[in-house]
Every structure is written in structure tokens, then in C-alpha cells.
């Protein structure tokens, strides 16, 4: 992106807001509705936006120590969205891990299980 240093905070803010939207779409299940190639393009776009944001932020910090209010708000929103996405991902991984343990027959010892499939066939 070409431009002068005066618009660095605005460009960084715009980039942070775009990243926020992409993280929110993924967190709310939007990626599940799209074809694999579309999701792959969005993930590549998100990666490019992260790189662009880091580049803009490095450039902005080299020129000025102040953080404009609008950029601070955009970065705070992005940080909250990334944290929510991280928590959702960790929860999903834990649910998948528990499901896999049950399928392997490694579930909680609180019932009778049929063979190694892990299905509960009775409760004690």
C-alpha cells in the first residue's frame, strides 16, 4: 500500500477492522458454509492482512509514539475478537479430544461400554 506517513494510522485502523471481521466470520461459523477454496482464499487474505498490519504498525511506531484513539479502539476490538476466537478454538479442540477418547474406548468409567467403540450401553 502506497501512501504518506500521515495516513499510516488510518490505514492501520482499516486493516485492523478488516482482520476483526475475518476473525469474527470464522468464530461465528461463517467458514463452515463456504467451499474449501473460498475459505483457503480468506485465510490467505487474513495472513496477508496480519503481515500488512504488522508492517504498518512498525512504520507508525518508528515515526510517532502516540496511538490515535480510533486506532487504539480498532486494535482493542481486534484483540478481543482474537481472544474470543482463541477460546472458541480451544473449546472445540477439547470437545474433539473428548469425542476421540470416547471413540477409542477411553471415556469416563461411569457406565458399561460395548466393545472398544466407546458407546455407553448401560449406567451403573
N, CA, C and O atoms as CSV, one atom per row, in Angstrom:
chain,resi,resn,atom,element,x,y,z
A,1,UNK,N,N,0.843,-1.182,0.000
A,1,UNK,CA,C,0.000,0.000,0.000
A,1,UNK,C,C,0.881,1.236,0.000
A,1,UNK,O,O,1.735,1.402,0.871
A,2,UNK,N,N,0.677,2.075,-0.950
A,2,UNK,CA,C,1.446,3.304,-1.002
A,2,UNK,C,C,0.690,4.394,-0.265
A,2,UNK,O,O,-0.536,4.350,-0.163
A,3,UNK,N,N,1.410,5.352,0.239
A,3,UNK,CA,C,0.777,6.459,0.931
A,3,UNK,C,C,1.778,7.169,1.788
A,3,UNK,O,O,2.889,6.685,2.002
A,4,UNK,N,N,1.374,8.352,2.294
A,4,UNK,CA,C,2.307,9.096,3.133
A,4,UNK,C,C,2.161,8.672,4.586
A,4,UNK,O,O,1.251,7.925,4.948
A,5,UNK,N,N,3.075,9.164,5.406
A,5,UNK,CA,C,3.089,8.752,6.810
A,5,UNK,C,C,1.904,9.305,7.587
A,5,UNK,O,O,1.557,8.766,8.637
A,6,UNK,N,N,1.273,10.372,7.093
A,6,UNK,CA,C,0.139,10.956,7.802
A,6,UNK,C,C,-1.059,10.009,7.820
A,6,UNK,O,O,-1.857,10.044,8.757
A,7,UNK,N,N,-1.194,9.178,6.815
A,7,UNK,CA,C,-2.343,8.285,6.800
A,7,UNK,C,C,-2.021,6.881,7.327
A,7,UNK,O,O,-2.849,5.979,7.208
A,8,UNK,N,N,-0.847,6.688,7.900
A,8,UNK,CA,C,-0.488,5.386,8.472
A,8,UNK,C,C,-1.495,4.918,9.527
A,8,UNK,O,O,-1.936,3.770,9.470
A,9,UNK,N,N,-1.874,5.770,10.487
A,9,UNK,CA,C,-2.846,5.308,11.488
A,9,UNK,C,C,-4.186,4.921,10.865
A,9,UNK,O,O,-4.807,3.953,11.303
A,10,UNK,N,N,-4.640,5.654,9.858
A,10,UNK,CA,C,-5.911,5.318,9.210
A,10,UNK,C,C,-5.813,3.987,8.473
A,10,UNK,O,O,-6.737,3.174,8.523
A,11,UNK,N,N,-4.699,3.769,7.793
A,11,UNK,CA,C,-4.509,2.507,7.076
A,11,UNK,C,C,-4.411,1.343,8.061
A,11,UNK,O,O,-4.974,0.275,7.822
A,12,UNK,N,N,-3.697,1.552,9.169
A,12,UNK,CA,C,-3.588,0.513,10.195
A,12,UNK,C,C,-4.955,0.222,10.812
A,12,UNK,O,O,-5.289,-0.932,11.082
A,13,UNK,N,N,-5.733,1.262,11.030
A,13,UNK,CA,C,-7.077,1.102,11.599
A,13,UNK,C,C,-7.968,0.305,10.645
A,13,UNK,O,O,-8.669,-0.614,11.069
A,14,UNK,N,N,-7.939,0.654,9.374
A,14,UNK,CA,C,-8.724,-0.061,8.363
A,14,UNK,C,C,-8.315,-1.540,8.308
A,14,UNK,O,O,-9.165,-2.426,8.226
A,15,UNK,N,N,-7.026,-1.785,8.354
A,15,UNK,CA,C,-6.522,-3.156,8.309
A,15,UNK,C,C,-6.957,-3.928,9.554
A,15,UNK,O,O,-7.352,-5.089,9.448
A,16,UNK,N,N,-6.892,-3.309,10.723
A,16,UNK,CA,C,-7.319,-3.965,11.968
A,16,UNK,C,C,-8.807,-4.307,11.914
A,16,UNK,O,O,-9.211,-5.379,12.363
A,17,UNK,N,N,-9.615,-3.413,11.374
A,17,UNK,CA,C,-11.062,-3.666,11.270
A,17,UNK,C,C,-11.348,-4.814,10.300
A,17,UNK,O,O,-12.233,-5.632,10.550
A,18,UNK,N,N,-10.602,-4.876,9.195
A,18,UNK,CA,C,-10.772,-5.987,8.251
A,18,UNK,C,C,-10.398,-7.315,8.915
A,18,UNK,O,O,-11.093,-8.318,8.754
A,19,UNK,N,N,-9.301,-7.307,9.655
A,19,UNK,CA,C,-8.895,-8.513,10.379
A,19,UNK,C,C,-9.964,-8.925,11.385
A,19,UNK,O,O,-10.290,-10.105,11.514
A,20,UNK,N,N,-10.495,-7.953,12.085
A,20,UNK,CA,C,-11.542,-8.212,13.068
A,20,UNK,C,C,-12.715,-8.934,12.405
A,20,UNK,O,O,-13.226,-9.921,12.934
A,21,UNK,N,N,-13.139,-8.429,11.237
A,21,UNK,CA,C,-14.264,-9.052,10.528
A,21,UNK,C,C,-13.943,-10.500,10.142
A,21,UNK,O,O,-14.785,-11.384,10.302
A,22,UNK,N,N,-12.739,-10.744,9.638
A,22,UNK,CA,C,-12.381,-12.101,9.231
A,22,UNK,C,C,-12.337,-13.061,10.419
A,22,UNK,O,O,-12.783,-14.203,10.309
A,23,UNK,N,N,-11.805,-12.606,11.548
A,23,UNK,CA,C,-11.792,-13.458,12.737
A,23,UNK,C,C,-13.218,-13.726,13.218
A,23,UNK,O,O,-13.535,-14.845,13.620
A,24,UNK,N,N,-14.083,-12.700,13.180
A,24,UNK,CA,C,-15.467,-12.864,13.627
A,24,UNK,C,C,-16.222,-13.836,12.722
A,24,UNK,O,O,-16.979,-14.677,13.207
A,25,UNK,N,N,-16.018,-13.722,11.413
A,25,UNK,CA,C,-16.679,-14.635,10.477
A,25,UNK,C,C,-16.309,-16.074,10.796
A,25,UNK,O,O,-17.170,-16.954,10.825
A,26,UNK,N,N,-15.025,-16.309,11.034
A,26,UNK,CA,C,-14.587,-17.667,11.350
A,26,UNK,C,C,-15.169,-18.129,12.678
A,26,UNK,O,O,-15.667,-19.250,12.784
A,27,UNK,N,N,-15.108,-17.265,13.697
A,27,UNK,CA,C,-15.578,-17.644,15.031
A,27,UNK,C,C,-17.070,-17.965,15.047
A,27,UNK,O,O,-17.505,-18.852,15.782
A,28,UNK,N,N,-17.847,-17.258,14.249
A,28,UNK,CA,C,-19.296,-17.470,14.257
A,28,UNK,C,C,-19.742,-18.557,13.276
A,28,UNK,O,O,-20.938,-18.734,13.044
A,29,UNK,N,N,-18.783,-19.280,12.703
A,29,UNK,CA,C,-19.123,-20.412,11.859
A,29,UNK,C,C,-19.292,-20.079,10.383
A,29,UNK,O,O,-19.750,-20.924,9.614
A,30,UNK,N,N,-18.940,-18.893,9.981
A,30,UNK,CA,C,-19.097,-18.492,8.585
A,30,UNK,C,C,-18.285,-19.322,7.618
A,30,UNK,O,O,-18.721,-19.566,6.493
A,31,UNK,N,N,-17.117,-19.757,8.035
A,31,UNK,CA,C,-16.264,-20.541,7.138
A,31,UNK,C,C,-16.885,-21.902,6.835
A,31,UNK,O,O,-16.617,-22.477,5.780
A,32,UNK,N,N,-17.701,-22.422,7.735
A,32,UNK,CA,C,-18.303,-23.739,7.546
A,32,UNK,C,C,-19.302,-23.743,6.393
A,32,UNK,O,O,-19.602,-24.801,5.840
A,33,UNK,N,N,-19.815,-22.584,6.029
A,33,UNK,CA,C,-20.826,-22.505,4.976
A,33,UNK,C,C,-20.234,-22.370,3.582
A,33,UNK,O,O,-20.952,-22.487,2.589
A,34,UNK,N,N,-18.923,-22.124,3.497
A,34,UNK,CA,C,-18.309,-21.841,2.200
A,34,UNK,C,C,-17.467,-23.002,1.707
A,34,UNK,O,O,-17.040,-23.862,2.476
A,35,UNK,N,N,-17.242,-23.001,0.406
A,35,UNK,CA,C,-16.401,-24.032,-0.197
A,35,UNK,C,C,-14.978,-23.905,0.331
A,35,UNK,O,O,-14.547,-22.847,0.790
A,36,UNK,N,N,-14.270,-25.019,0.247
A,36,UNK,CA,C,-12.906,-25.085,0.759
A,36,UNK,C,C,-11.981,-24.065,0.094
A,36,UNK,O,O,-11.144,-23.461,0.764
A,37,UNK,N,N,-12.125,-23.871,-1.214
A,37,UNK,CA,C,-11.247,-22.925,-1.906
A,37,UNK,C,C,-11.505,-21.484,-1.478
A,37,UNK,O,O,-10.578,-20.676,-1.428
A,38,UNK,N,N,-12.757,-21.161,-1.171
A,38,UNK,CA,C,-13.088,-19.810,-0.697
A,38,UNK,C,C,-12.489,-19.586,0.684
A,38,UNK,O,O,-11.921,-18.529,0.957
A,39,UNK,N,N,-12.617,-20.575,1.549
A,39,UNK,CA,C,-12.054,-20.482,2.899
A,39,UNK,C,C,-10.532,-20.329,2.820
A,39,UNK,O,O,-9.945,-19.525,3.544
A,40,UNK,N,N,-9.903,-21.102,1.942
A,40,UNK,CA,C,-8.445,-21.012,1.789
A,40,UNK,C,C,-8.042,-19.605,1.343
A,40,UNK,O,O,-7.045,-19.065,1.824
A,41,UNK,N,N,-8.806,-19.013,0.431
A,41,UNK,CA,C,-8.502,-17.647,-0.014
A,41,UNK,C,C,-8.658,-16.653,1.129
A,41,UNK,O,O,-7.839,-15.748,1.283
A,42,UNK,N,N,-9.710,-16.819,1.932
A,42,UNK,CA,C,-9.919,-15.920,3.073
A,42,UNK,C,C,-8.803,-16.053,4.100
A,42,UNK,O,O,-8.359,-15.057,4.672
A,43,UNK,N,N,-8.354,-17.266,4.329
A,43,UNK,CA,C,-7.253,-17.470,5.276
A,43,UNK,C,C,-5.958,-16.858,4.754
A,43,UNK,O,O,-5.193,-16.270,5.518
A,44,UNK,N,N,-5.711,-16.996,3.443
A,44,UNK,CA,C,-4.526,-16.340,2.859
A,44,UNK,C,C,-4.657,-14.828,2.976
A,44,UNK,O,O,-3.680,-14.138,3.266
A,45,UNK,N,N,-5.863,-14.312,2.750
A,45,UNK,CA,C,-6.103,-12.871,2.867
A,45,UNK,C,C,-5.858,-12.412,4.301
A,45,UNK,O,O,-5.249,-11.367,4.529
A,46,UNK,N,N,-6.334,-13.198,5.263
A,46,UNK,CA,C,-6.134,-12.833,6.666
A,46,UNK,C,C,-4.647,-12.819,7.001
A,46,UNK,O,O,-4.175,-11.925,7.703
A,47,UNK,N,N,-3.913,-13.805,6.501
A,47,UNK,CA,C,-2.467,-13.849,6.733
A,47,UNK,C,C,-1.790,-12.604,6.145
A,47,UNK,O,O,-0.924,-12.002,6.779
A,48,UNK,N,N,-2.190,-12.233,4.945
A,48,UNK,CA,C,-1.619,-11.040,4.303
A,48,UNK,C,C,-1.972,-9.781,5.091
A,48,UNK,O,O,-1.142,-8.880,5.220
A,49,UNK,N,N,-3.187,-9.711,5.615
A,49,UNK,CA,C,-3.591,-8.547,6.411
A,49,UNK,C,C,-2.810,-8.467,7.720
A,49,UNK,O,O,-2.453,-7.373,8.158
A,50,UNK,N,N,-2.544,-9.600,8.345
A,50,UNK,CA,C,-1.730,-9.595,9.565
A,50,UNK,C,C,-0.346,-9.043,9.249
A,50,UNK,O,O,0.171,-8.189,9.967
A,51,UNK,N,N,0.249,-9.543,8.162
A,51,UNK,CA,C,1.565,-9.042,7.757
A,51,UNK,C,C,1.523,-7.545,7.472
A,51,UNK,O,O,2.419,-6.806,7.882
A,52,UNK,N,N,0.481,-7.099,6.770
A,52,UNK,CA,C,0.342,-5.677,6.445
A,52,UNK,C,C,0.175,-4.848,7.713
A,52,UNK,O,O,0.784,-3.787,7.848
A,53,UNK,N,N,-0.651,-5.331,8.644
A,53,UNK,CA,C,-0.858,-4.599,9.889
A,53,UNK,C,C,0.450,-4.473,10.670
A,53,UNK,O,O,0.769,-3.402,11.186
A,54,UNK,N,N,1.198,-5.562,10.755
A,54,UNK,CA,C,2.477,-5.519,11.474
A,54,UNK,C,C,3.448,-4.546,10.805
A,54,UNK,O,O,4.169,-3.815,11.484
A,55,UNK,N,N,3.463,-4.541,9.486
A,55,UNK,CA,C,4.335,-3.618,8.755
A,55,UNK,C,C,3.918,-2.172,9.012
A,55,UNK,O,O,4.765,-1.319,9.277
A,56,UNK,N,N,2.622,-1.893,8.934
A,56,UNK,CA,C,2.128,-0.537,9.179
A,56,UNK,C,C,2.412,-0.093,10.611
A,56,UNK,O,O,2.805,1.047,10.855
A,57,UNK,N,N,2.208,-1.001,11.542
A,57,UNK,CA,C,2.430,-0.658,12.950
A,57,UNK,C,C,3.902,-0.392,13.232
A,57,UNK,O,O,4.234,0.525,13.983
A,58,UNK,N,N,4.779,-1.180,12.639
A,58,UNK,CA,C,6.216,-0.956,12.802
A,58,UNK,C,C,6.600,0.413,12.243
A,58,UNK,O,O,7.360,1.161,12.858
A,59,UNK,N,N,6.064,0.723,11.075
A,59,UNK,CA,C,6.343,2.009,10.437
A,59,UNK,C,C,5.784,3.166,11.271
A,59,UNK,O,O,6.445,4.190,11.443
A,60,UNK,N,N,4.554,2.992,11.789
A,60,UNK,CA,C,3.930,4.043,12.595
A,60,UNK,C,C,4.723,4.288,13.876
A,60,UNK,O,O,4.943,5.435,14.265
A,61,UNK,N,N,5.151,3.211,14.527
A,61,UNK,CA,C,5.919,3.357,15.766
A,61,UNK,C,C,7.260,4.027,15.532
A,61,UNK,O,O,7.738,4.765,16.394
A,62,UNK,N,N,7.875,3.786,14.388
A,62,UNK,CA,C,9.158,4.407,14.077
A,62,UNK,C,C,9.006,5.914,13.901
A,62,UNK,O,O,9.962,6.665,14.098
A,63,UNK,N,N,7.816,6.354,13.534
A,63,UNK,CA,C,7.596,7.777,13.271
A,63,UNK,C,C,6.963,8.520,14.430
A,63,UNK,O,O,7.132,9.734,14.551
A,64,UNK,N,N,6.241,7.817,15.279
A,64,UNK,CA,C,5.487,8.512,16.320
A,64,UNK,C,C,5.236,7.579,17.496
A,64,UNK,O,O,5.047,6.376,17.315
A,65,UNK,N,N,5.236,8.136,18.697
A,65,UNK,CA,C,4.979,7.334,19.896
A,65,UNK,C,C,3.504,7.355,20.281
A,65,UNK,O,O,3.081,6.572,21.131
A,66,UNK,N,N,2.723,8.229,19.674
A,66,UNK,CA,C,1.311,8.343,20.062
A,66,UNK,C,C,0.457,7.356,19.277
A,66,UNK,O,O,0.725,7.050,18.115
A,67,UNK,N,N,-0.563,6.878,19.941
A,67,UNK,CA,C,-1.514,5.959,19.327
A,67,UNK,C,C,-2.856,6.681,19.229
A,67,UNK,O,O,-3.491,6.937,20.252
A,68,UNK,N,N,-3.297,7.010,18.021
A,68,UNK,CA,C,-4.573,7.714,17.871
A,68,UNK,C,C,-5.732,6.912,18.460
A,68,UNK,O,O,-5.711,5.681,18.450
A,69,UNK,N,N,-6.737,7.611,18.971
A,69,UNK,CA,C,-7.887,6.990,19.631
A,69,UNK,C,C,-8.570,5.959,18.727
A,69,UNK,O,O,-8.876,4.855,19.179
A,70,UNK,N,N,-8.810,6.300,17.471
A,70,UNK,CA,C,-9.505,5.396,16.559
A,70,UNK,C,C,-8.713,4.098,16.350
A,70,UNK,O,O,-9.293,3.013,16.314
A,71,UNK,N,N,-7.409,4.215,16.214
A,71,UNK,CA,C,-6.570,3.026,16.046
A,71,UNK,C,C,-6.536,2.210,17.331
A,71,UNK,O,O,-6.574,0.981,17.286
A,72,UNK,N,N,-6.465,2.879,18.468
A,72,UNK,CA,C,-6.476,2.171,19.759
A,72,UNK,C,C,-7.764,1.359,19.901
A,72,UNK,O,O,-7.724,0.205,20.330
A,73,UNK,N,N,-8.909,1.957,19.542
A,73,UNK,CA,C,-10.190,1.250,19.618
A,73,UNK,C,C,-10.221,0.053,18.664
A,73,UNK,O,O,-10.687,-1.026,19.029
A,74,UNK,N,N,-9.722,0.252,17.440
A,74,UNK,CA,C,-9.706,-0.836,16.457
A,74,UNK,C,C,-8.819,-1.979,16.933
A,74,UNK,O,O,-9.175,-3.148,16.783
A,75,UNK,N,N,-7.673,-1.648,17.503
A,75,UNK,CA,C,-6.753,-2.678,17.995
A,75,UNK,C,C,-7.355,-3.398,19.197
A,75,UNK,O,O,-7.225,-4.617,19.315
A,76,UNK,N,N,-8.010,-2.663,20.088
A,76,UNK,CA,C,-8.665,-3.288,21.239
A,76,UNK,C,C,-9.782,-4.224,20.792
A,76,UNK,O,O,-9.923,-5.324,21.327
A,77,UNK,N,N,-10.582,-3.788,19.802
A,77,UNK,CA,C,-11.636,-4.651,19.257
A,77,UNK,C,C,-11.038,-5.912,18.653
A,77,UNK,O,O,-11.541,-7.015,18.866
A,78,UNK,N,N,-9.967,-5.738,17.902
A,78,UNK,CA,C,-9.296,-6.884,17.287
A,78,UNK,C,C,-8.752,-7.830,18.352
A,78,UNK,O,O,-8.880,-9.048,18.222
A,79,UNK,N,N,-8.154,-7.288,19.390
A,79,UNK,CA,C,-7.605,-8.128,20.465
A,79,UNK,C,C,-8.711,-8.944,21.134
A,79,UNK,O,O,-8.523,-10.125,21.426
A,80,UNK,N,N,-9.862,-8.318,21.376
A,80,UNK,CA,C,-10.988,-9.037,21.986
A,80,UNK,C,C,-11.483,-10.155,21.059
A,80,UNK,O,O,-11.756,-11.268,21.510
A,81,UNK,N,N,-11.593,-9.848,19.765
A,81,UNK,CA,C,-12.072,-10.848,18.810
A,81,UNK,C,C,-11.100,-12.015,18.696
A,81,UNK,O,O,-11.516,-13.173,18.643
A,82,UNK,N,N,-9.809,-11.712,18.659
A,82,UNK,CA,C,-8.801,-12.772,18.581
A,82,UNK,C,C,-8.862,-13.636,19.839
A,82,UNK,O,O,-8.743,-14.858,19.751
A,83,UNK,N,N,-9.042,-13.024,20.999
A,83,UNK,CA,C,-9.125,-13.784,22.251
A,83,UNK,C,C,-10.365,-14.683,22.253
A,83,UNK,O,O,-10.289,-15.840,22.667
A,84,UNK,N,N,-11.498,-14.162,21.795
A,84,UNK,CA,C,-12.703,-14.989,21.712
A,84,UNK,C,C,-12.497,-16.144,20.732
A,84,UNK,O,O,-12.906,-17.273,21.002
A,85,UNK,N,N,-11.868,-15.861,19.609
A,85,UNK,CA,C,-11.590,-16.901,18.616
A,85,UNK,C,C,-10.665,-17.966,19.197
A,85,UNK,O,O,-10.865,-19.159,18.972
A,86,UNK,N,N,-9.662,-17.532,19.940
A,86,UNK,CA,C,-8.727,-18.471,20.563
A,86,UNK,C,C,-9.467,-19.377,21.546
A,86,UNK,O,O,-9.275,-20.593,21.541
A,87,UNK,N,N,-10.315,-18.778,22.392
A,87,UNK,CA,C,-11.074,-19.573,23.365
A,87,UNK,C,C,-12.004,-20.561,22.668
A,87,UNK,O,O,-12.089,-21.725,23.061
A,88,UNK,N,N,-12.704,-20.090,21.626
A,88,UNK,CA,C,-13.600,-20.990,20.886
A,88,UNK,C,C,-12.827,-22.141,20.264
A,88,UNK,O,O,-13.288,-23.282,20.287
A,89,UNK,N,N,-11.666,-21.856,19.712
A,89,UNK,CA,C,-10.851,-22.896,19.100
A,89,UNK,C,C,-10.386,-23.899,20.143
A,89,UNK,O,O,-10.429,-25.106,19.904
A,90,UNK,N,N,-9.944,-23.417,21.288
A,90,UNK,CA,C,-9.511,-24.323,22.354
A,90,UNK,C,C,-10.671,-25.181,22.854
A,90,UNK,O,O,-10.489,-26.368,23.128
A,91,UNK,N,N,-11.867,-24.590,22.975
A,91,UNK,CA,C,-13.043,-25.360,23.389
A,91,UNK,C,C,-13.375,-26.441,22.364
A,91,UNK,O,O,-13.687,-27.574,22.730
A,92,UNK,N,N,-13.308,-26.092,21.101
A,92,UNK,CA,C,-13.600,-27.058,20.046
A,92,UNK,C,C,-12.582,-28.202,20.051
A,92,UNK,O,O,-12.946,-29.369,19.910
A,93,UNK,N,N,-11.314,-27.856,20.214
A,93,UNK,CA,C,-10.280,-28.889,20.271
A,93,UNK,C,C,-10.538,-29.808,21.454
A,93,UNK,O,O,-10.387,-31.023,21.326
A,94,UNK,N,N,-10.921,-29.264,22.594
A,94,UNK,CA,C,-11.184,-30.095,23.770
A,94,UNK,C,C,-12.398,-31.001,23.547
A,94,UNK,O,O,-12.382,-32.161,23.958
A,95,UNK,N,N,-13.447,-30.485,22.902
A,95,UNK,CA,C,-14.616,-31.323,22.593
A,95,UNK,C,C,-14.231,-32.459,21.638
A,95,UNK,O,O,-14.648,-33.602,21.822
A,96,UNK,N,N,-13.433,-32.132,20.622
A,96,UNK,CA,C,-12.982,-33.163,19.676
A,96,UNK,C,C,-12.096,-34.194,20.363
A,96,UNK,O,O,-12.178,-35.386,20.068
A,97,UNK,N,N,-11.250,-33.733,21.281
A,97,UNK,CA,C,-10.377,-34.642,22.032
A,97,UNK,C,C,-11.219,-35.598,22.879
A,97,UNK,O,O,-10.949,-36.798,22.914
A,98,UNK,N,N,-12.239,-35.068,23.562
A,98,UNK,CA,C,-13.116,-35.905,24.386
A,98,UNK,C,C,-13.877,-36.899,23.517
A,98,UNK,O,O,-14.028,-38.062,23.891
A,99,UNK,N,N,-14.357,-36.449,22.361
A,99,UNK,CA,C,-15.069,-37.345,21.449
A,99,UNK,C,C,-14.148,-38.462,20.952
A,99,UNK,O,O,-14.561,-39.619,20.865
A,100,UNK,N,N,-12.922,-38.117,20.631
A,100,UNK,CA,C,-11.959,-39.112,20.174
A,100,UNK,C,C,-11.643,-40.122,21.274
A,100,UNK,O,O,-11.528,-41.319,21.007
A,101,UNK,N,N,-11.502,-39.643,22.509
A,101,UNK,CA,C,-11.259,-40.564,23.632
A,101,UNK,C,C,-12.417,-41.550,23.780
A,101,UNK,O,O,-12.203,-42.740,24.012
A,102,UNK,N,N,-13.648,-41.043,23.642
A,102,UNK,CA,C,-14.805,-41.927,23.746
A,102,UNK,C,C,-14.806,-42.959,22.619
A,102,UNK,O,O,-15.086,-44.135,22.849
A,103,UNK,N,N,-14.497,-42.521,21.421
A,103,UNK,CA,C,-14.471,-43.448,20.287
A,103,UNK,C,C,-13.395,-44.507,20.454
A,103,UNK,O,O,-13.541,-45.621,19.949
A,104,UNK,N,N,-12.327,-44.179,21.148
A,104,UNK,CA,C,-11.248,-45.138,21.407
A,104,UNK,C,C,-11.538,-46.023,22.615
A,104,UNK,O,O,-10.776,-46.938,22.929
A,105,UNK,N,N,-12.650,-45.734,23.287
A,105,UNK,CA,C,-12.987,-46.520,24.470
A,105,UNK,C,C,-12.290,-46.022,25.715
A,105,UNK,O,O,-12.195,-46.752,26.702
A,106,UNK,N,N,-11.808,-44.810,25.690
A,106,UNK,CA,C,-11.073,-44.255,26.820
A,106,UNK,C,C,-11.929,-43.296,27.630
A,106,UNK,O,O,-11.399,-42.435,28.332
A,107,UNK,N,N,-13.238,-43.435,27.542
A,107,UNK,CA,C,-14.129,-42.488,28.203
A,107,UNK,C,C,-14.157,-42.644,29.705
A,107,UNK,O,O,-13.443,-43.462,30.284
A,108,UNK,N,N,-14.996,-41.843,30.315
A,108,UNK,CA,C,-15.154,-41.878,31.763
A,108,UNK,C,C,-15.680,-43.252,32.180
A,108,UNK,O,O,-16.518,-43.817,31.477
A,109,UNK,N,N,-15.214,-43.804,33.302
A,109,UNK,CA,C,-15.665,-45.126,33.747
A,109,UNK,C,C,-16.994,-45.042,34.493
A,109,UNK,O,O,-17.095,-45.538,35.615
A,110,UNK,N,N,-18.017,-44.423,33.895
A,110,UNK,CA,C,-19.293,-44.239,34.579
A,110,UNK,C,C,-20.419,-45.001,33.902
A,110,UNK,O,O,-21.580,-44.608,34.021
A,111,UNK,N,N,-20.112,-46.066,33.205
A,111,UNK,CA,C,-21.157,-46.857,32.565
A,111,UNK,C,C,-20.552,-48.057,31.892
A,111,UNK,O,O,-19.332,-48.174,31.773
A,112,UNK,N,N,-21.412,-48.948,31.452
A,112,UNK,CA,C,-20.950,-50.122,30.728
A,112,UNK,C,C,-20.778,-49.741,29.272
A,112,UNK,O,O,-21.661,-49.135,28.664
A,113,UNK,N,N,-19.648,-50.097,28.732
A,113,UNK,CA,C,-19.373,-49.731,27.347
A,113,UNK,C,C,-19.310,-50.991,26.504
A,113,UNK,O,O,-18.779,-52.021,26.919
A,114,UNK,N,N,-19.862,-50.877,25.320
A,114,UNK,CA,C,-19.855,-52.011,24.404
A,114,UNK,C,C,-18.578,-52.021,23.602
A,114,UNK,O,O,-18.307,-51.066,22.873
A,115,UNK,N,N,-17.809,-53.039,23.708
A,115,UNK,CA,C,-16.558,-53.279,22.991
A,115,UNK,C,C,-15.634,-52.070,23.061
A,115,UNK,O,O,-15.665,-51.313,24.031
A,116,UNK,N,N,-14.815,-51.891,22.033
A,116,UNK,CA,C,-13.861,-50.790,22.027
A,116,UNK,C,C,-14.439,-49.536,21.380
A,116,UNK,O,O,-13.751,-48.520,21.281
A,117,UNK,N,N,-15.693,-49.595,20.939
A,117,UNK,CA,C,-16.313,-48.442,20.274
A,117,UNK,C,C,-16.594,-47.296,21.207
A,117,UNK,O,O,-16.766,-46.166,20.751
A,118,UNK,N,N,-16.648,-47.549,22.513
A,118,UNK,CA,C,-16.849,-46.483,23.465
A,118,UNK,C,C,-18.305,-46.103,23.688
A,118,UNK,O,O,-18.582,-45.193,24.468
A,119,UNK,N,N,-19.246,-46.776,23.024
A,119,UNK,CA,C,-20.663,-46.441,23.227
A,119,UNK,C,C,-21.118,-46.939,24.578
A,119,UNK,O,O,-20.826,-48.068,24.973
A,120,UNK,N,N,-21.837,-46.085,25.280
A,120,UNK,CA,C,-22.382,-46.488,26.576
A,120,UNK,C,C,-23.585,-47.354,26.324
A,120,UNK,O,O,-24.491,-46.963,25.589
A,121,UNK,N,N,-23.610,-48.565,26.944
A,121,UNK,CA,C,-24.760,-49.464,26.773
A,121,UNK,C,C,-25.547,-49.604,28.064
A,121,UNK,O,O,-26.570,-50.288,28.084
A,122,UNK,N,N,-25.105,-48.986,29.125
A,122,UNK,CA,C,-25.835,-49.026,30.396
A,122,UNK,C,C,-25.186,-48.133,31.422
A,122,UNK,O,O,-24.005,-47.806,31.307
A,123,UNK,N,N,-25.930,-47.742,32.408
A,123,UNK,CA,C,-25.423,-46.914,33.503
A,123,UNK,C,C,-25.509,-47.702,34.801
A,123,UNK,O,O,-26.471,-48.431,35.045
A,124,UNK,N,N,-24.489,-47.539,35.622
A,124,UNK,CA,C,-24.436,-48.251,36.897
A,124,UNK,C,C,-25.009,-47.478,38.027
A,124,UNK,O,O,-25.028,-47.961,39.159
